[in-house]
Amino acid sequence: MLDIKFIRENSDIVKNACKLKNITLDIDQLLALDKELVGLKTEEQNLLAQKNALTAKIPKASAEERPTLIAESKALDEKAKAIKPRAEIVEAELQNLLWITPQIPSPKAPVGKDDSDNVEIKKHGVLPKFDFKPLDHVALLEKNNWADFERIAKVSGSRSYSLRNEMVLVEMAMHRMAMDKLMKKGFNLVSVPAFAREEALYGTGHFPAGRDQAYFIPEHNLYLAGTAEVQINSLHANEILKESELPILYAGYSPCFRSEAGSYGRDVRGLIRVHQFMKVEQFVICKNDPGESEKWHQKLLETSEEIVQDLELPYRIVECCTGDMGTGKVRMYDVEAWVPSEEKYRETHSCSALHDWQARRTQTRYRDGENKVQFVHTLNNTAIATPRILVPFLENHQQADGSIKIPAKLQPYMDGRKFIGKK
Ligand SMILES: Nc1ncnc2c1ncn2[C@@H]1O[C@H](COS(=O)(=O)NC(=O)[C@@H](N)CO)[C@@H](O)[C@H]1O
């Protein structure tokens, strides 16, 4: 969310942000609602002031003046009350537009319409050369009895999977490796429930636009969050922190649920795009300072690079263009790992800086050195998300016999195993 004063004073900048992010939003209509609401509230306050001035006279008034004063102040009170219904409607309409008003993208972000306009800024690692016919990840899973799709689909529906045997151990090993790394970097490890209230989904900006991505449990009025970013971003909602408490670093661990509405037919085979997955999430709450946000944005990205390098996966980093980064972002990078069977890089990590756009939605603030209350800045990035990353992992590390070579940094988390699978 943006500060309404900022929108009033910079409507052209906000209109341009809508254009850059392909967001259909009539800023003139938003400002007209704002103007009407200010007018209604001012009128209400004037009427109440007049009423209070009259009622203040009643105790000293004579017996014959008193009835008139009481009648007039009552009339003023009625007129003030009559403004409320219209004011509430206007306020609700204004709030609905504020929820979808985009954060201003960084001038350093590439301008573009969708992910095809994202800009590759770095490549790392040597693409694998196989002296045998390589298999794709589904074939490798089936050859080693490391996953089931058919049976579990009968139980759990589409886009479901069941990891088996060593693949379950690999998934847990990756999470533990990521958690150890983040704890060493001073992140507080938090496991969070998948359940989240509607406010928390508004808090990150997943609602209102992405409501169809979330599973809803009506009788409990709870949603299943698609990322621990949702739960963590609202941990300090409505609080005023001390500057000395910042930055707050969280490594969130949770199951993630996504309906993938709108992805019909995409990545329907295997582990790339499923309804439930596990993720270790990096989340930073820092002071309201662009330089501080920039510093943490780079740190979060570096950490995800370290993890992908520890897994010895060739990868690239792209900077997301304005049309791909999403409503709340100032700047965003994706880490994409090489998938040999597709001969292309696929997103495994997504690293975002949002400045105070989320903090205004959750009212997460802090008192700065000059005793001024400010909104915090928030940032988030994936540390590891499985099962998607198992796809490049299996395909890049496969051996001719269908076994998988375990990268050195992961071996300690796999009881020292150097290989798993067919021998
Ligand atoms: N439907 C899905 N199935 C499997 N993995 C997914 C799915 N959706 C997202 N992911 C994984 O989760 C990562 C983060 O998802 S994200 O929506 O891009 N970004 C976030 O959730 C942020 N909170 C940063 O983690 C993705 O890069 C991808 O690796």
The ligand as a MOL file (V3000), in Angstrom:
LIG
                    3D

  0  0  0     0  0            999 V3000
M  V30 BEGIN CTAB
M  V30 COUNTS 29 31 0 0 0
M  V30 BEGIN ATOM
M  V30 1 N 3.3570 -24.6680 -7.3100 0
M  V30 2 C 4.6290 -24.8180 -6.9310 0
M  V30 3 N 5.1490 -26.0640 -6.8750 0
M  V30 4 C 6.4360 -26.2590 -6.4810 0
M  V30 5 N 7.2680 -25.2500 -6.1230 0
M  V30 6 C 6.7720 -24.0010 -6.1610 0
M  V30 7 C 5.4550 -23.7150 -6.5570 0
M  V30 8 N 5.2670 -22.3620 -6.4880 0
M  V30 9 C 6.4350 -21.8440 -6.0680 0
M  V30 10 N 7.3380 -22.8220 -5.8640 0
M  V30 11 C 8.7130 -22.6680 -5.3850 0
M  V30 12 O 8.7230 -21.6750 -4.3600 0
M  V30 13 C 9.6350 -20.6450 -4.7250 0
M  V30 14 C 9.1330 -19.3240 -4.1570 0
M  V30 15 O 7.8320 -19.0780 -4.6420 0
M  V30 16 S 7.5310 -17.6210 -5.1190 0
M  V30 17 O 6.1260 -17.5010 -5.2000 0
M  V30 18 O 8.2970 -17.3830 -6.2920 0
M  V30 19 N 8.1180 -16.6290 -3.9980 0
M  V30 20 C 7.7840 -16.7100 -2.6990 0
M  V30 21 O 6.9640 -17.5030 -2.2690 0
M  V30 22 C 8.5530 -15.7690 -1.7930 0
M  V30 23 N 7.9730 -15.7900 -0.4820 0
M  V30 24 C 10.0150 -16.1990 -1.7490 0
M  V30 25 O 10.1360 -17.5580 -1.3680 0
M  V30 26 C 9.6720 -20.6860 -6.2310 0
M  V30 27 O 10.8530 -20.0800 -6.7150 0
M  V30 28 C 9.6400 -22.1870 -6.4800 0
M  V30 29 O 10.9270 -22.7550 -6.2700 0
M  V30 END ATOM
M  V30 BEGIN BOND
M  V30 1 1 1 2
M  V30 2 1 2 3
M  V30 3 2 2 7
M  V30 4 2 3 4
M  V30 5 1 4 5
M  V30 6 2 5 6
M  V30 7 1 6 7
M  V30 8 1 6 10
M  V30 9 1 7 8
M  V30 10 2 8 9
M  V30 11 1 9 10
M  V30 12 1 10 11
M  V30 13 1 11 12
M  V30 14 1 11 28
M  V30 15 1 12 13
M  V30 16 1 13 14
M  V30 17 1 13 26
M  V30 18 1 14 15
M  V30 19 1 15 16
M  V30 20 2 16 17
M  V30 21 2 16 18
M  V30 22 1 16 19
M  V30 23 1 19 20
M  V30 24 2 20 21
M  V30 25 1 20 22
M  V30 26 1 22 23
M  V30 27 1 22 24
M  V30 28 1 24 25
M  V30 29 1 26 27
M  V30 30 1 26 28
M  V30 31 1 28 29
M  V30 END BOND
M  V30 END CTAB
M  END
